[in-house]
Amino acid sequence: MKMITRFVLAIALLLAPAAAMAQEQGARLAPLLQELSSRDDLKPLKTVIVAEDGRVIAEQGYRGHAVTESTNIKSASKSIISALVGIAIGKGLLDGPDQKIAPILKADLPANHDPRLDEITIGNLLSMQAGLGRMSGPNYGRWVSSRNWVRFALAQPFVDEPGGQMLYSTASTHLLSAILTKVGGKSTLALARDWLGPVDGFRIGAWERDPQGIYLGGNQMAMSPRSLLAFGELYRNGGRTVEGAQVVPADWIVQSWQHRTNSRFSGDDYGYGWFTRQIGGEQVHFAWGYGGQMLYIVPSLNLTVVMTSEESGPSARNGYRDSLHDLLGEIIGAVRAA
């Protein structure tokens, strides 16, 4: 009994400095987060959560919103699709990023299709380098109004070669959802619940499906900010849960964050479903959804930050996304100063 008591005391002494530092950092962040509701540049902001080393050190909801409420994370869900692809590769259901997609989706290929369709790989879809015409932005409505989203996406004309420039398209990640459904033998939602189920706090709520019942890869996914934080912590921790279970292969996280191409809109690096840029003097990997649904991971500071926003307007063209990046820079500065 004495030995157990001493062990518990030793652990407590080891954790005490970390807990004290987290408390100090939280005290520094509290005034910053509280004043955000009065800033004109951040009016759409709904919630902010800041976690360091897996511990929430500050969180705030604005204008009646809470960190536990469901929100549409929009294109931030593309990073979750990427995780599911990595898990499928780890399980041997997919060969890897260089695997060609045409044999998997052969039933939906157009008759006498462009031979370049045979060259598109899993990796091309993940990095938005399929070469097919974009089904985001002005083309999104036309695409989701079609009778078969997979066939419609595969029938688009090529505007670049596979592996060429980045052509941001939700159709690319939807093709990945269709592929996961085929190789996994279950819906993408069922796979997500099975494979990411060990992650404490992770939960997907409502999620839109196409006319064939395939869950929309890369958009219209409901999660709470807390759940998005749990997913971010999984990546920050090398794909492991708090208990140490390896859920996403560690090498997949490295591959996902590796530079593959660049956004022609922002210039940011893009990997497999993740953007990367320098913010506050640190390298930051982030998922970004329409309206300002953000999941930031700052590996050098063991920092994970979630920001959710109203979904009613864009965040890039009006400068709001840049305001969120600036806010992250302020949070980084406050954490460093503690």
FENVENNOR-V672127 format. One record per pair of residues at least 24 apart in sequence whose ideal C-beta (glycine too) atoms are under 6 Angstrom apart, sorted by the first residue. I is the first residue (numbers start at 1). J is the second residue. Records with the same first field share a line. If there is no record, write none. Layout:
I=J  J
//
This chain:
22=55  57
24=338
25=57  335  338
26=57  58
28=334  338
29=58  334
30=58
32=334
33=58  60
37=62
41=323
42=323
44=292  309  310
45=309
46=308  309
47=225  308
48=307
49=225  229  306
50=305  331
51=304
52=302  303
53=302
54=233
67=225  226
68=224  226
70=205  222  224
71=308
72=222  311
73=221  223  289  293
74=219  289  290  293
75=218  289  290
76=287  289  293  295
77=218  221
78=173  218  273
79=273  274  287
81=173  176  217  218
82=126  256  272  273
83=248
84=180
85=176
86=248  249  252
87=195  248
90=249
93=183
94=183
97=122  123
104=179  182
108=150  151  154
109=154
110=155
116=158  162
119=162
120=162
124=162  163
125=172  175  176
126=272  273
127=260  261
128=166  167  168  172
129=163  261
130=172
131=158  160  161  162  164
132=156
133=157  159
134=167  169
135=169  170  171
136=168  169  170
147=211
149=174  210
150=178
166=261  270
170=218  219
173=217  218
174=216  217
176=217
177=214  215  217
178=214
181=214
187=215
188=215
189=215
198=241  245  247
199=230  234  241
201=226  230
202=227  230  231
203=227
225=306  308
228=295  306
229=306
232=295  297  304
233=304
235=297
236=297  304
257=285
279=325  328  329
280=329  332
282=332
291=315
292=320  324
294=324
296=328
301=335
//
